[in-house]
Amino acid sequence: MKKWLRAQHVQPTTLAELQALLDQFRSEYNTQRPHHSLPHRATPAAAYAGRPKAGPGDRSNDTHDRVREDRVREDRVREDRVRELTRELA
């Protein structure tokens, strides 16, 4: 990155100009420059886009039929309650 910044024809004189150059470097590095460490010399953006994304799991087999409810009274004594859920709510 330092070598790339030094190679730029116009050197930044303000923080805003430096930030614009850093944003340009990040964009080129992640979307245009192939990487040796990635399969098929892909770009990081292509490798990221090609990976499967995590999502919520299947909850149809959950067996939890209780809800725990913790309350702290004004005198800081904790009350624990466990309520059984009816099948209509589960």
Rosetta silent file (secondary structure, phi, psi, omega in degrees, C-alpha in Angstrom):
SEQUENCE: MKKWLRAQHVQPTTLAELQALLDQFRSEYNTQRPHHSLPHRATPAAAYAGRPKAGPGDRSNDTHDRVREDRVREDRVREDRVRELTRELA
SCORE:     score description
SCORE:     0.000 S_00000001
   1 L     0.000  -43.090 -179.588    0.000    0.000    0.000 S_00000001
   2 H   -62.553  -41.297  179.437    2.796    2.441    0.835 S_00000001
   3 H   -62.569  -41.530  178.969    4.490    1.709   -2.490 S_00000001
   4 H   -63.293  -43.289  179.717    1.192    2.268   -4.316 S_00000001
   5 H   -63.586  -41.954  179.856    0.631    5.568   -2.493 S_00000001
   6 H   -66.429  -29.177 -177.515    4.143    6.794   -3.310 S_00000001
   7 H   -78.167   -9.082 -179.672    3.655    5.870   -6.981 S_00000001
   8 L   -69.969  140.033 -177.535    0.623    8.138   -7.364 S_00000001
   9 L   -66.513  -40.643 -179.823    1.262   11.200   -9.515 S_00000001
  10 L  -104.817  118.870  179.257   -0.625   13.547   -7.216 S_00000001
  11 L   -88.127  139.576 -178.023    0.333   13.255   -3.568 S_00000001
  12 L   -68.846  142.568  177.115   -2.367   14.085   -1.011 S_00000001
  13 L  -115.171  -11.253  177.968   -2.003   17.303    0.941 S_00000001
  14 L  -127.794  164.625  177.433   -5.120   16.993    3.096 S_00000001
  15 H   -64.114  -35.323  179.119   -6.705   14.180    5.068 S_00000001
  16 H   -64.286  -41.691  177.733   -9.671   14.170    2.684 S_00000001
  17 H   -66.207  -40.782  177.409   -7.368   13.645   -0.312 S_00000001
  18 H   -63.067  -42.648  179.339   -5.509   10.885    1.531 S_00000001
  19 H   -63.043  -39.351  178.166   -8.797    9.190    2.424 S_00000001
  20 H   -62.784  -41.501  177.113   -9.896    9.341   -1.222 S_00000001
  21 H   -65.883  -41.373  178.356   -6.639    7.659   -2.288 S_00000001
  22 H   -64.011  -38.792  176.796   -6.984    5.006    0.419 S_00000001
  23 H   -64.135  -40.288  178.025  -10.553    4.303   -0.713 S_00000001
  24 H   -64.079  -44.049  178.405   -9.331    3.968   -4.306 S_00000001
  25 H   -60.511  -46.408 -179.079   -6.574    1.558   -3.206 S_00000001
  26 H   -60.377  -42.405  179.763   -9.023   -0.559   -1.204 S_00000001
  27 H   -63.559  -47.659  179.104  -11.396   -0.766   -4.148 S_00000001
  28 H   -64.074  -42.414 -177.850   -8.650   -1.777   -6.603 S_00000001
  29 H   -63.083  -41.023 -174.690   -7.100   -4.238   -4.133 S_00000001
  30 H   -88.925  -23.466 -173.462  -10.385   -6.002   -3.401 S_00000001
  31 H  -118.324  -16.362 -175.542  -12.120   -5.912   -6.795 S_00000001
  32 L  -120.291  -33.357 -173.807   -9.503   -5.681   -9.562 S_00000001
  33 L   -85.461  119.427  176.796   -6.178   -7.105   -8.404 S_00000001
  34 L   -69.975  145.506 -177.488   -5.909  -10.924   -8.590 S_00000001
  35 L  -110.396  133.700 -179.127   -4.430  -12.533   -5.478 S_00000001
  36 L   -65.524  -30.896 -174.714   -1.904  -15.369   -5.597 S_00000001
  37 L   -80.828  -11.104 -179.258   -3.215  -16.948   -2.398 S_00000001
  38 L   -97.411  147.907  179.438   -6.789  -17.335   -3.685 S_00000001
  39 H   -57.560  138.251  178.534   -7.886  -20.168   -5.993 S_00000001
  40 H    59.012   27.174  179.196   -7.660  -19.285   -9.699 S_00000001
  41 H    49.716   44.631 -179.345   -6.023  -15.979   -8.729 S_00000001
  42 L   -73.976  165.012  172.643   -9.427  -14.552   -7.876 S_00000001
  43 L   -86.332  156.768  177.510  -10.013  -11.166   -6.345 S_00000001
  44 H   -57.862  -37.646 -179.581  -11.115  -11.014   -2.688 S_00000001
  45 H   -65.025  -40.924  178.970  -14.507   -9.635   -3.741 S_00000001
  46 H   -67.671  -40.237  178.771  -15.074  -12.538   -6.160 S_00000001
  47 H   -64.720  -40.694  179.132  -13.972  -15.082   -3.549 S_00000001
  48 H   -66.513  -44.977 -178.488  -16.303  -13.555   -0.962 S_00000001
  49 H   -64.998  -29.015 -178.437  -19.258  -13.386   -3.359 S_00000001
  50 H   -81.873   -9.328 -179.138  -18.734  -17.033   -4.329 S_00000001
  51 L   -83.153  145.967  176.464  -18.913  -18.370   -0.790 S_00000001
  52 L   -67.630  140.555 -178.915  -22.202  -19.681    0.599 S_00000001
  53 L   -92.405  142.083  178.155  -23.794  -17.274    3.041 S_00000001
  54 L   -74.986  147.442  177.373  -24.892  -18.351    6.492 S_00000001
  55 L  -144.061  178.399  179.193  -28.538  -18.089    7.365 S_00000001
  56 L   -65.723  143.731  179.886  -30.849  -19.123   10.155 S_00000001
  57 L   -78.185  172.287  178.168  -31.042  -22.837   10.748 S_00000001
  58 L   -75.593  121.191 -177.438  -34.088  -25.059   10.554 S_00000001
  59 L  -102.994    9.834 -175.451  -35.997  -24.707   13.813 S_00000001
  60 L   -68.019  -22.588 -178.270  -38.711  -27.257   13.041 S_00000001
  61 L   -99.220    9.668  179.071  -37.101  -29.913   15.271 S_00000001
  62 L   -62.365  139.174 -178.516  -36.655  -27.719   18.343 S_00000001
  63 L  -114.201   14.734 -178.950  -37.877  -29.430   21.490 S_00000001
  64 L   -78.219  116.924 -179.997  -37.829  -26.461   23.845 S_00000001
  65 L  -114.221   15.137 -177.860  -41.213  -26.196   25.538 S_00000001
  66 E  -130.888  154.649  174.255  -40.220  -23.808   28.315 S_00000001
  67 E  -124.594  129.225  177.931  -39.405  -20.137   28.674 S_00000001
  68 E   -94.542  134.993 -178.393  -37.183  -18.929   31.481 S_00000001
  69 E  -127.372  115.886  178.656  -38.070  -15.597   32.976 S_00000001
  70 E  -107.699  131.151  177.017  -35.632  -13.867   35.348 S_00000001
  71 E  -129.141  146.261  175.564  -36.711  -10.802   37.295 S_00000001
  72 E  -115.586  120.813 -179.383  -34.813   -8.687   39.770 S_00000001
  73 L   -76.729  173.593 -179.182  -36.924   -7.075   42.439 S_00000001
  74 L   -60.654  -31.564  179.190  -36.251   -3.660   43.893 S_00000001
  75 L   -87.277   17.034  174.219  -34.374   -5.249   46.790 S_00000001
  76 L    63.571   27.190  173.727  -32.132   -6.944   44.184 S_00000001
  77 L   -95.915  128.065 -177.480  -33.348  -10.452   44.874 S_00000001
  78 E   -85.345  135.143  176.166  -33.587  -12.458   41.700 S_00000001
  79 E  -111.360  125.190  177.188  -36.709  -14.476   41.051 S_00000001
  80 E  -103.788  133.276  176.317  -36.434  -17.372   38.631 S_00000001
  81 E  -134.502  141.920  172.993  -39.502  -18.701   36.943 S_00000001
  82 E  -123.576  123.091 -179.139  -39.877  -21.333   34.323 S_00000001
  83 E  -107.800  136.175  174.394  -43.126  -21.398   32.442 S_00000001
  84 E   -81.514  132.707  177.102  -44.325  -24.350   30.437 S_00000001
  85 L   -86.043  144.756  174.303  -45.518  -23.380   26.995 S_00000001
  86 L   -78.692  158.978 -179.066  -48.708  -24.811   25.689 S_00000001
  87 L   -61.807  -27.196  179.544  -48.512  -26.714   22.437 S_00000001
  88 L   -66.841  -32.461 -179.041  -50.436  -23.931   20.694 S_00000001
  89 L   -85.498  -27.338 -175.035  -47.603  -21.476   21.402 S_00000001
  90 L   -72.723    0.000    0.000  -44.724  -23.853   20.685 S_00000001
